[in-house]
Amino acid sequence: MYTMIKTQVIREGKKPVAVILDYNEYQKLRERALDRADYAEAVSAEASSKKLTQLKDVKKSLGL
C-alpha cells in the first residue's frame, strides 16, 4: 500500500531550511534537474565546437 506524503516546509523562525516531500516527487524533480544539466552541457559543447562529427564517422576513423 502506498501513502502519498504531503510536502512540508521546515522553518527556523520565518526562514525555510528543509523540505519533506514524497519520494516519487523527489525522483521527478531530480530527473528534471539532470535533464536540464544534460541539455545545458550539450548546448555548451555544441557552441564551443567548430565542427561536429557523426558517430559513424568517428567509428570509421578508429577502425571500429
N, CA, C and O atoms as a Tripos MOL2 file, in Angstrom:
@<TRIPOS>MOLECULE
protein
  256   255    64     0     0
PROTEIN
NO_CHARGES

@<TRIPOS>ATOM
      1 N           0.8400   -1.1830    0.0000 N.3       1 MET1
      2 CA          0.0000    0.0000    0.0000 C.3       1 MET1
      3 C           0.8850    1.2460    0.0000 C.2       1 MET1
      4 O           1.8710    1.3200    0.7330 O.2       1 MET1
      5 N           0.5290    2.1980   -0.8100 N.am      2 TYR2
      6 CA          1.3070    3.4210   -0.9630 C.3       2 TYR2
      7 C           0.5310    4.5990   -0.3990 C.2       2 TYR2
      8 O          -0.6330    4.8080   -0.7410 O.2       2 TYR2
      9 N           1.1810    5.3670    0.4680 N.am      3 THR3
     10 CA          0.5680    6.5570    1.0400 C.3       3 THR3
     11 C           1.3480    7.7790    0.5710 C.2       3 THR3
     12 O           2.5610    7.8580    0.7650 O.2       3 THR3
     13 N           0.6590    8.7220   -0.0420 N.am      4 MET4
     14 CA          1.2950    9.9600   -0.5070 C.3       4 MET4
     15 C           1.5920   10.8450    0.6970 C.2       4 MET4
     16 O           0.7340   11.0590    1.5530 O.2       4 MET4
     17 N           2.8080   11.3510    0.7500 N.am      5 ILE5
     18 CA          3.2050   12.2430    1.8330 C.3       5 ILE5
     19 C           3.0000   13.6760    1.3800 C.2       5 ILE5
     20 O           3.4410   14.0610    0.2970 O.2       5 ILE5
     21 N           2.3390   14.4570    2.1980 N.am      6 LYS6
     22 CA          2.1330   15.8610    1.8910 C.3       6 LYS6
     23 C           3.4450   16.6150    2.0660 C.2       6 LYS6
     24 O           4.1420   16.4340    3.0640 O.2       6 LYS6
     25 N           3.7780   17.4580    1.0970 N.am      7 THR7
     26 CA          5.0060   18.2440    1.1620 C.3       7 THR7
     27 C           4.9420   19.1920    2.3550 C.2       7 THR7
     28 O           3.9360   19.8630    2.5870 O.2       7 THR7
     29 N           6.0410   19.2280    3.1040 N.am      8 GLN8
     30 CA          6.1190   20.0920    4.2790 C.3       8 GLN8
     31 C           7.4000   20.9040    4.2320 C.2       8 GLN8
     32 O           8.4500   20.3930    3.8430 O.2       8 GLN8
     33 N           7.3180   22.1560    4.6220 N.am      9 VAL9
     34 CA          8.4860   23.0390    4.6920 C.3       9 VAL9
     35 C           8.8480   23.2200    6.1640 C.2       9 VAL9
     36 O           8.0110   23.6090    6.9780 O.2       9 VAL9
     37 N          10.0900   22.9370    6.4880 N.am     10 ILE10
     38 CA         10.5880   23.1020    7.8570 C.3      10 ILE10
     39 C          11.2500   24.4770    7.9370 C.2      10 ILE10
     40 O          12.0670   24.8290    7.0860 O.2      10 ILE10
     41 N          10.9020   25.2350    8.9390 N.am     11 ARG11
     42 CA         11.4130   26.6040    9.0820 C.3      11 ARG11
     43 C          12.0990   26.8010   10.4260 C.2      11 ARG11
     44 O          11.7510   26.1810   11.4310 O.2      11 ARG11
     45 N          13.0750   27.6760   10.4030 N.am     12 GLU12
     46 CA         13.6640   28.1980   11.6340 C.3      12 GLU12
     47 C          13.2540   29.6530   11.6750 C.2      12 GLU12
     48 O          13.7790   30.4780   10.9270 O.2      12 GLU12
     49 N          12.3350   29.9590   12.5310 N.am     13 GLY13
     50 CA         11.7220   31.2840   12.5060 C.3      13 GLY13
     51 C          10.8900   31.3750   11.2370 C.2      13 GLY13
     52 O          10.0040   30.5500   11.0140 O.2      13 GLY13
     53 N          11.1670   32.3690   10.4080 N.am     14 LYS14
     54 CA         10.4480   32.5110    9.1400 C.3      14 LYS14
     55 C          11.2610   31.9730    7.9570 C.2      14 LYS14
     56 O          10.7680   31.9400    6.8290 O.2      14 LYS14
     57 N          12.5010   31.5530    8.2110 N.am     15 LYS15
     58 CA         13.3920   31.1150    7.1390 C.3      15 LYS15
     59 C          13.2190   29.6200    6.8500 C.2      15 LYS15
     60 O          13.4000   28.7970    7.7470 O.2      15 LYS15
     61 N          12.8660   29.2530    5.5910 N.am     16 PRO16
     62 CA         12.7800   27.8300    5.2470 C.3      16 PRO16
     63 C          14.1780   27.2000    5.2390 C.2      16 PRO16
     64 O          15.1060   27.7500    4.6470 O.2      16 PRO16
     65 N          14.3250   26.0330    5.9050 N.am     17 VAL17
     66 CA         15.6240   25.3770    5.9980 C.3      17 VAL17
     67 C          15.6240   23.9530    5.4390 C.2      17 VAL17
     68 O          16.6890   23.4000    5.1650 O.2      17 VAL17
     69 N          14.4430   23.3520    5.2670 N.am     18 ALA18
     70 CA         14.3690   21.9860    4.7480 C.3      18 ALA18
     71 C          12.9680   21.7290    4.1990 C.2      18 ALA18
     72 O          12.0120   22.4370    4.5170 O.2      18 ALA18
     73 N          12.8780   20.6890    3.3610 N.am     19 VAL19
     74 CA         11.5900   20.3000    2.7950 C.3      19 VAL19
     75 C          11.4440   18.7930    2.9220 C.2      19 VAL19
     76 O          12.3880   18.0450    2.6710 O.2      19 VAL19
     77 N          10.2720   18.3590    3.3070 N.am     20 ILE20
     78 CA          9.9360   16.9390    3.3160 C.3      20 ILE20
     79 C           8.9220   16.7270    2.2030 C.2      20 ILE20
     80 O           7.8660   17.3590    2.1760 O.2      20 ILE20
     81 N           9.2630   15.8170    1.2730 N.am     21 LEU21
     82 CA          8.3360   15.5490    0.1920 C.3      21 LEU21
     83 C           8.3390   14.0730   -0.1410 C.2      21 LEU21
     84 O           9.2380   13.3260    0.2470 O.2      21 LEU21
     85 N           7.3200   13.6730   -0.8650 N.am     22 ASP22
     86 CA          7.1480   12.3000   -1.2850 C.3      22 ASP22
     87 C           8.3420   11.8720   -2.1480 C.2      22 ASP22
     88 O           8.8260   12.6580   -2.9630 O.2      22 ASP22
     89 N           8.8170   10.6350   -1.9750 N.am     23 TYR23
     90 CA          9.9870   10.1560   -2.7070 C.3      23 TYR23
     91 C           9.7590   10.1710   -4.2150 C.2      23 TYR23
     92 O          10.6760   10.5110   -4.9630 O.2      23 TYR23
     93 N           8.5850    9.8200   -4.6750 N.am     24 ASN24
     94 CA          8.2980    9.8510   -6.1160 C.3      24 ASN24
     95 C           8.3910   11.2670   -6.6630 C.2      24 ASN24
     96 O           8.8740   11.4700   -7.7780 O.2      24 ASN24
     97 N           7.9380   12.2400   -5.8990 N.am     25 GLU25
     98 CA          8.0490   13.6410   -6.3030 C.3      25 GLU25
     99 C           9.5180   14.0560   -6.3490 C.2      25 GLU25
    100 O           9.9370   14.7740   -7.2580 O.2      25 GLU25
    101 N          10.2960   13.6050   -5.3700 N.am     26 TYR26
    102 CA         11.7340   13.8670   -5.3610 C.3      26 TYR26
    103 C          12.3800   13.3070   -6.6280 C.2      26 TYR26
    104 O          13.1840   13.9860   -7.2670 O.2      26 TYR26
    105 N          12.0300   12.0690   -6.9930 N.am     27 GLN27
    106 CA         12.6010   11.4470   -8.1890 C.3      27 GLN27
    107 C          12.2760   12.2590   -9.4420 C.2      27 GLN27
    108 O          13.1390   12.4360  -10.3020 O.2      27 GLN27
    109 N          11.0540   12.7490   -9.5530 N.am     28 LYS28
    110 CA         10.6550   13.5660  -10.7000 C.3      28 LYS28
    111 C          11.4710   14.8620  -10.7610 C.2      28 LYS28
    112 O          11.9490   15.2500  -11.8260 O.2      28 LYS28
    113 N          11.6230   15.5200   -9.6230 N.am     29 LEU29
    114 CA         12.3950   16.7650   -9.5690 C.3      29 LEU29
    115 C          13.8620   16.5110   -9.9050 C.2      29 LEU29
    116 O          14.4870   17.2980  -10.6160 O.2      29 LEU29
    117 N          14.4030   15.4200   -9.3980 N.am     30 ARG30
    118 CA         15.7980   15.0670   -9.6700 C.3      30 ARG30
    119 C          16.0060   14.7880  -11.1570 C.2      30 ARG30
    120 O          16.9930   15.2370  -11.7400 O.2      30 ARG30
    121 N          15.0900   14.0560  -11.7680 N.am     31 GLU31
    122 CA         15.1840   13.7460  -13.1900 C.3      31 GLU31
    123 C          15.1400   15.0230  -14.0340 C.2      31 GLU31
    124 O          15.8890   15.1620  -15.0000 O.2      31 GLU31
    125 N          14.2580   15.9480  -13.6620 N.am     32 ARG32
    126 CA         14.1890   17.2280  -14.3780 C.3      32 ARG32
    127 C          15.5070   17.9970  -14.2700 C.2      32 ARG32
    128 O          15.9790   18.5720  -15.2510 O.2      32 ARG32
    129 N          16.0930   18.0040  -13.0790 N.am     33 ALA33
    130 CA         17.3580   18.7090  -12.8740 C.3      33 ALA33
    131 C          18.4720   18.0730  -13.7080 C.2      33 ALA33
    132 O          19.2790   18.7810  -14.3090 O.2      33 ALA33
    133 N          18.5150   16.7510  -13.7460 N.am     34 LEU34
    134 CA         19.5260   16.0620  -14.5490 C.3      34 LEU34
    135 C          19.3220   16.3270  -16.0360 C.2      34 LEU34
    136 O          20.2870   16.5460  -16.7680 O.2      34 LEU34
    137 N          18.0670   16.3070  -16.4840 N.am     35 ASP35
    138 CA         17.7700   16.5990  -17.8840 C.3      35 ASP35
    139 C          18.2140   18.0120  -18.2500 C.2      35 ASP35
    140 O          18.7960   18.2340  -19.3120 O.2      35 ASP35
    141 N          17.9390   18.9490  -17.3760 N.am     36 ARG36
    142 CA         18.3210   20.3470  -17.6270 C.3      36 ARG36
    143 C          19.8410   20.4900  -17.6940 C.2      36 ARG36
    144 O          20.3640   21.2050  -18.5490 O.2      36 ARG36
    145 N          20.5490   19.8060  -16.7870 N.am     37 ALA37
    146 CA         22.0080   19.8600  -16.7830 C.3      37 ALA37
    147 C          22.5720   19.2320  -18.0640 C.2      37 ALA37
    148 O          23.5110   19.7630  -18.6570 O.2      37 ALA37
    149 N          21.9950   18.1030  -18.4880 N.am     38 ASP38
    150 CA         22.4400   17.4500  -19.7270 C.3      38 ASP38
    151 C          22.2210   18.3660  -20.9240 C.2      38 ASP38
    152 O          23.0860   18.4710  -21.7940 O.2      38 ASP38
    153 N          21.0850   19.0190  -20.9700 N.am     39 TYR39
    154 CA         20.7680   19.9250  -22.0730 C.3      39 TYR39
    155 C          21.7590   21.0910  -22.1100 C.2      39 TYR39
    156 O          22.2760   21.4450  -23.1700 O.2      39 TYR39
    157 N          22.0150   21.6790  -20.9450 N.am     40 ALA40
    158 CA         22.9400   22.8160  -20.8740 C.3      40 ALA40
    159 C          24.3390   22.3960  -21.3150 C.2      40 ALA40
    160 O          25.0240   23.1500  -22.0060 O.2      40 ALA40
    161 N          24.7610   21.2110  -20.9260 N.am     41 GLU41
    162 CA         26.0780   20.7110  -21.3150 C.3      41 GLU41
    163 C          26.1440   20.4910  -22.8280 C.2      41 GLU41
    164 O          27.1510   20.8140  -23.4590 O.2      41 GLU41
    165 N          25.0840   19.9450  -23.4050 N.am     42 ALA42
    166 CA         25.0450   19.7090  -24.8490 C.3      42 ALA42
    167 C          25.0850   21.0240  -25.6200 C.2      42 ALA42
    168 O          25.7900   21.1330  -26.6240 O.2      42 ALA42
    169 N          24.3430   22.0120  -25.1660 N.am     43 VAL43
    170 CA         24.3310   23.3210  -25.8310 C.3      43 VAL43
    171 C          25.7060   23.9550  -25.7500 C.2      43 VAL43
    172 O          26.1870   24.5330  -26.7250 O.2      43 VAL43
    173 N          26.3390   23.8500  -24.5970 N.am     44 SER44
    174 CA         27.6740   24.4120  -24.4180 C.3      44 SER44
    175 C          28.6950   23.7120  -25.3150 C.2      44 SER44
    176 O          29.5360   24.3640  -25.9340 O.2      44 SER44
    177 N          28.6180   22.3970  -25.3780 N.am     45 ALA45
    178 CA         29.5490   21.6400  -26.2150 C.3      45 ALA45
    179 C          29.3580   21.9780  -27.6860 C.2      45 ALA45
    180 O          30.3290   22.1290  -28.4260 O.2      45 ALA45
    181 N          28.1230   22.0930  -28.0990 N.am     46 GLU46
    182 CA         27.8390   22.4150  -29.4980 C.3      46 GLU46
    183 C          28.3380   23.8160  -29.8450 C.2      46 GLU46
    184 O          28.8730   24.0380  -30.9310 O.2      46 GLU46
    185 N          28.1620   24.7500  -28.9290 N.am     47 ALA47
    186 CA         28.5860   26.1290  -29.1710 C.3      47 ALA47
    187 C          30.1080   26.2430  -29.2290 C.2      47 ALA47
    188 O          30.6370   27.0810  -29.9590 O.2      47 ALA47
    189 N          30.8070   25.4180  -28.4770 N.am     48 SER48
    190 CA         32.2600   25.5070  -28.4380 C.3      48 SER48
    191 C          32.9390   24.7060  -29.5470 C.2      48 SER48
    192 O          34.1340   24.8810  -29.7880 O.2      48 SER48
    193 N          32.2060   23.8440  -30.2150 N.am     49 SER49
    194 CA         32.7800   23.0240  -31.2920 C.3      49 SER49
    195 C          32.6350   23.7230  -32.6300 C.2      49 SER49
    196 O          31.5750   24.2480  -32.9700 O.2      49 SER49
    197 N          33.7160   23.7170  -33.3730 N.am     50 LYS50
    198 CA         33.6500   24.3070  -34.7010 C.3      50 LYS50
    199 C          33.0480   23.3250  -35.6960 C.2      50 LYS50
    200 O          32.3490   23.7200  -36.6290 O.2      50 LYS50
    201 N          33.3270   22.0370  -35.4870 N.am     51 LYS51
    202 CA         32.8220   21.0300  -36.3970 C.3      51 LYS51
    203 C          32.3630   19.8260  -35.5860 C.2      51 LYS51
    204 O          33.1100   19.3160  -34.7500 O.2      51 LYS51
    205 N          31.1560   19.3770  -35.8270 N.am     52 LEU52
    206 CA         30.6440   18.1840  -35.1780 C.3      52 LEU52
    207 C          30.8850   16.9930  -36.0970 C.2      52 LEU52
    208 O          30.7650   17.1120  -37.3160 O.2      52 LEU52
    209 N          31.2190   15.8560  -35.5210 N.am     53 THR53
    210 CA         31.4750   14.6440  -36.2860 C.3      53 THR53
    211 C          30.4690   13.5840  -35.8760 C.2      53 THR53
    212 O          30.2530   13.3550  -34.6860 O.2      53 THR53
    213 N          29.8600   12.9470  -36.8420 N.am     54 GLN54
    214 CA         28.8820   11.9100  -36.5550 C.3      54 GLN54
    215 C          29.5820   10.6820  -35.9920 C.2      54 GLN54
    216 O          30.7420   10.4120  -36.3040 O.2      54 GLN54
    217 N          28.8560    9.9430  -35.1560 N.am     55 LEU55
    218 CA         29.4040    8.7590  -34.5070 C.3      55 LEU55
    219 C          29.9040    7.7510  -35.5340 C.2      55 LEU55
    220 O          30.9650    7.1570  -35.3410 O.2      55 LEU55
    221 N          29.1630    7.5460  -36.6210 N.am     56 LYS56
    222 CA         29.5850    6.5600  -37.6290 C.3      56 LYS56
    223 C          30.9370    6.9420  -38.2380 C.2      56 LYS56
    224 O          31.7390    6.0650  -38.5580 O.2      56 LYS56
    225 N          31.1980    8.2500  -38.4000 N.am     57 ASP57
    226 CA         32.4700    8.6970  -38.9440 C.3      57 ASP57
    227 C          33.6180    8.5210  -37.9550 C.2      57 ASP57
    228 O          34.7390    8.2030  -38.3530 O.2      57 ASP57
    229 N          33.3430    8.7250  -36.6730 N.am     58 VAL58
    230 CA         34.3540    8.5110  -35.6400 C.3      58 VAL58
    231 C          34.7220    7.0280  -35.5940 C.2      58 VAL58
    232 O          35.9010    6.6770  -35.5460 O.2      58 VAL58
    233 N          33.7030    6.1600  -35.6100 N.am     59 LYS59
    234 CA         33.9710    4.7160  -35.5950 C.3      59 LYS59
    235 C          34.7880    4.3010  -36.7990 C.2      59 LYS59
    236 O          35.7030    3.4850  -36.6890 O.2      59 LYS59
    237 N          34.4570    4.8600  -37.9430 N.am     60 LYS60
    238 CA         35.1760    4.5170  -39.1710 C.3      60 LYS60
    239 C          36.6410    4.9380  -39.0770 C.2      60 LYS60
    240 O          37.5300    4.1850  -39.4720 O.2      60 LYS60
    241 N          36.8930    6.1370  -38.5560 N.am     61 SER61
    242 CA         38.2680    6.6200  -38.4480 C.3      61 SER61
    243 C          39.0610    5.8370  -37.3960 C.2      61 SER61
    244 O          40.2890    5.7820  -37.4600 O.2      61 SER61
    245 N          38.3680    5.2380  -36.4380 N.am     62 LEU62
    246 CA         39.0400    4.4330  -35.4070 C.3      62 LEU62
    247 C          39.1270    2.9650  -35.8090 C.2      62 LEU62
    248 O          39.7240    2.1530  -35.1010 O.2      62 LEU62
    249 N          38.5260    2.6310  -36.9510 N.am     63 GLY63
    250 CA         38.5490    1.2450  -37.4120 C.3      63 GLY63
    251 C          37.6210    0.3380  -36.6330 C.2      63 GLY63
    252 O          37.8830   -0.8580  -36.5040 O.2      63 GLY63
    253 N          36.5560    0.8860  -36.1210 N.am     64 LEU64
    254 CA         35.5770    0.0950  -35.3320 C.3      64 LEU64
    255 C          34.3970   -0.3280  -36.1630 C.2      64 LEU64
    256 O          33.4930   -0.9930  -35.6580 O.2      64 LEU64
@<TRIPOS>BOND
     1     1     2 1
     2     2     3 1
     3     3     4 2
     4     3     5 am
     5     5     6 1
     6     6     7 1
     7     7     8 2
     8     7     9 am
     9     9    10 1
    10    10    11 1
    11    11    12 2
    12    11    13 am
    13    13    14 1
    14    14    15 1
    15    15    16 2
    16    15    17 am
    17    17    18 1
    18    18    19 1
    19    19    20 2
    20    19    21 am
    21    21    22 1
    22    22    23 1
    23    23    24 2
    24    23    25 am
    25    25    26 1
    26    26    27 1
    27    27    28 2
    28    27    29 am
    29    29    30 1
    30    30    31 1
    31    31    32 2
    32    31    33 am
    33    33    34 1
    34    34    35 1
    35    35    36 2
    36    35    37 am
    37    37    38 1
    38    38    39 1
    39    39    40 2
    40    39    41 am
    41    41    42 1
    42    42    43 1
    43    43    44 2
    44    43    45 am
    45    45    46 1
    46    46    47 1
    47    47    48 2
    48    47    49 am
    49    49    50 1
    50    50    51 1
    51    51    52 2
    52    51    53 am
    53    53    54 1
    54    54    55 1
    55    55    56 2
    56    55    57 am
    57    57    58 1
    58    58    59 1
    59    59    60 2
    60    59    61 am
    61    61    62 1
    62    62    63 1
    63    63    64 2
    64    63    65 am
    65    65    66 1
    66    66    67 1
    67    67    68 2
    68    67    69 am
    69    69    70 1
    70    70    71 1
    71    71    72 2
    72    71    73 am
    73    73    74 1
    74    74    75 1
    75    75    76 2
    76    75    77 am
    77    77    78 1
    78    78    79 1
    79    79    80 2
    80    79    81 am
    81    81    82 1
    82    82    83 1
    83    83    84 2
    84    83    85 am
    85    85    86 1
    86    86    87 1
    87    87    88 2
    88    87    89 am
    89    89    90 1
    90    90    91 1
    91    91    92 2
    92    91    93 am
    93    93    94 1
    94    94    95 1
    95    95    96 2
    96    95    97 am
    97    97    98 1
    98    98    99 1
    99    99   100 2
   100    99   101 am
   101   101   102 1
   102   102   103 1
   103   103   104 2
   104   103   105 am
   105   105   106 1
   106   106   107 1
   107   107   108 2
   108   107   109 am
   109   109   110 1
   110   110   111 1
   111   111   112 2
   112   111   113 am
   113   113   114 1
   114   114   115 1
   115   115   116 2
   116   115   117 am
   117   117   118 1
   118   118   119 1
   119   119   120 2
   120   119   121 am
   121   121   122 1
   122   122   123 1
   123   123   124 2
   124   123   125 am
   125   125   126 1
   126   126   127 1
   127   127   128 2
   128   127   129 am
   129   129   130 1
   130   130   131 1
   131   131   132 2
   132   131   133 am
   133   133   134 1
   134   134   135 1
   135   135   136 2
   136   135   137 am
   137   137   138 1
   138   138   139 1
   139   139   140 2
   140   139   141 am
   141   141   142 1
   142   142   143 1
   143   143   144 2
   144   143   145 am
   145   145   146 1
   146   146   147 1
   147   147   148 2
   148   147   149 am
   149   149   150 1
   150   150   151 1
   151   151   152 2
   152   151   153 am
   153   153   154 1
   154   154   155 1
   155   155   156 2
   156   155   157 am
   157   157   158 1
   158   158   159 1
   159   159   160 2
   160   159   161 am
   161   161   162 1
   162   162   163 1
   163   163   164 2
   164   163   165 am
   165   165   166 1
   166   166   167 1
   167   167   168 2
   168   167   169 am
   169   169   170 1
   170   170   171 1
   171   171   172 2
   172   171   173 am
   173   173   174 1
   174   174   175 1
   175   175   176 2
   176   175   177 am
   177   177   178 1
   178   178   179 1
   179   179   180 2
   180   179   181 am
   181   181   182 1
   182   182   183 1
   183   183   184 2
   184   183   185 am
   185   185   186 1
   186   186   187 1
   187   187   188 2
   188   187   189 am
   189   189   190 1
   190   190   191 1
   191   191   192 2
   192   191   193 am
   193   193   194 1
   194   194   195 1
   195   195   196 2
   196   195   197 am
   197   197   198 1
   198   198   199 1
   199   199   200 2
   200   199   201 am
   201   201   202 1
   202   202   203 1
   203   203   204 2
   204   203   205 am
   205   205   206 1
   206   206   207 1
   207   207   208 2
   208   207   209 am
   209   209   210 1
   210   210   211 1
   211   211   212 2
   212   211   213 am
   213   213   214 1
   214   214   215 1
   215   215   216 2
   216   215   217 am
   217   217   218 1
   218   218   219 1
   219   219   220 2
   220   219   221 am
   221   221   222 1
   222   222   223 1
   223   223   224 2
   224   223   225 am
   225   225   226 1
   226   226   227 1
   227   227   228 2
   228   227   229 am
   229   229   230 1
   230   230   231 1
   231   231   232 2
   232   231   233 am
   233   233   234 1
   234   234   235 1
   235   235   236 2
   236   235   237 am
   237   237   238 1
   238   238   239 1
   239   239   240 2
   240   239   241 am
   241   241   242 1
   242   242   243 1
   243   243   244 2
   244   243   245 am
   245   245   246 1
   246   246   247 1
   247   247   248 2
   248   247   249 am
   249   249   250 1
   250   250   251 1
   251   251   252 2
   252   251   253 am
   253   253   254 1
   254   254   255 1
   255   255   256 2
@<TRIPOS>SUBSTRUCTURE
     1 MET1         2 RESIDUE 1 A MET
     2 TYR2         6 RESIDUE 1 A TYR
     3 THR3        10 RESIDUE 1 A THR
     4 MET4        14 RESIDUE 1 A MET
     5 ILE5        18 RESIDUE 1 A ILE
     6 LYS6        22 RESIDUE 1 A LYS
     7 THR7        26 RESIDUE 1 A THR
     8 GLN8        30 RESIDUE 1 A GLN
     9 VAL9        34 RESIDUE 1 A VAL
    10 ILE10       38 RESIDUE 1 A ILE
    11 ARG11       42 RESIDUE 1 A ARG
    12 GLU12       46 RESIDUE 1 A GLU
    13 GLY13       50 RESIDUE 1 A GLY
    14 LYS14       54 RESIDUE 1 A LYS
    15 LYS15       58 RESIDUE 1 A LYS
    16 PRO16       62 RESIDUE 1 A PRO
    17 VAL17       66 RESIDUE 1 A VAL
    18 ALA18       70 RESIDUE 1 A ALA
    19 VAL19       74 RESIDUE 1 A VAL
    20 ILE20       78 RESIDUE 1 A ILE
    21 LEU21       82 RESIDUE 1 A LEU
    22 ASP22       86 RESIDUE 1 A ASP
    23 TYR23       90 RESIDUE 1 A TYR
    24 ASN24       94 RESIDUE 1 A ASN
    25 GLU25       98 RESIDUE 1 A GLU
    26 TYR26      102 RESIDUE 1 A TYR
    27 GLN27      106 RESIDUE 1 A GLN
    28 LYS28      110 RESIDUE 1 A LYS
    29 LEU29      114 RESIDUE 1 A LEU
    30 ARG30      118 RESIDUE 1 A ARG
    31 GLU31      122 RESIDUE 1 A GLU
    32 ARG32      126 RESIDUE 1 A ARG
    33 ALA33      130 RESIDUE 1 A ALA
    34 LEU34      134 RESIDUE 1 A LEU
    35 ASP35      138 RESIDUE 1 A ASP
    36 ARG36      142 RESIDUE 1 A ARG
    37 ALA37      146 RESIDUE 1 A ALA
    38 ASP38      150 RESIDUE 1 A ASP
    39 TYR39      154 RESIDUE 1 A TYR
    40 ALA40      158 RESIDUE 1 A ALA
    41 GLU41      162 RESIDUE 1 A GLU
    42 ALA42      166 RESIDUE 1 A ALA
    43 VAL43      170 RESIDUE 1 A VAL
    44 SER44      174 RESIDUE 1 A SER
    45 ALA45      178 RESIDUE 1 A ALA
    46 GLU46      182 RESIDUE 1 A GLU
    47 ALA47      186 RESIDUE 1 A ALA
    48 SER48      190 RESIDUE 1 A SER
    49 SER49      194 RESIDUE 1 A SER
    50 LYS50      198 RESIDUE 1 A LYS
    51 LYS51      202 RESIDUE 1 A LYS
    52 LEU52      206 RESIDUE 1 A LEU
    53 THR53      210 RESIDUE 1 A THR
    54 GLN54      214 RESIDUE 1 A GLN
    55 LEU55      218 RESIDUE 1 A LEU
    56 LYS56      222 RESIDUE 1 A LYS
    57 ASP57      226 RESIDUE 1 A ASP
    58 VAL58      230 RESIDUE 1 A VAL
    59 LYS59      234 RESIDUE 1 A LYS
    60 LYS60      238 RESIDUE 1 A LYS
    61 SER61      242 RESIDUE 1 A SER
    62 LEU62      246 RESIDUE 1 A LEU
    63 GLY63      250 RESIDUE 1 A GLY
    64 LEU64      254 RESIDUE 1 A LEU
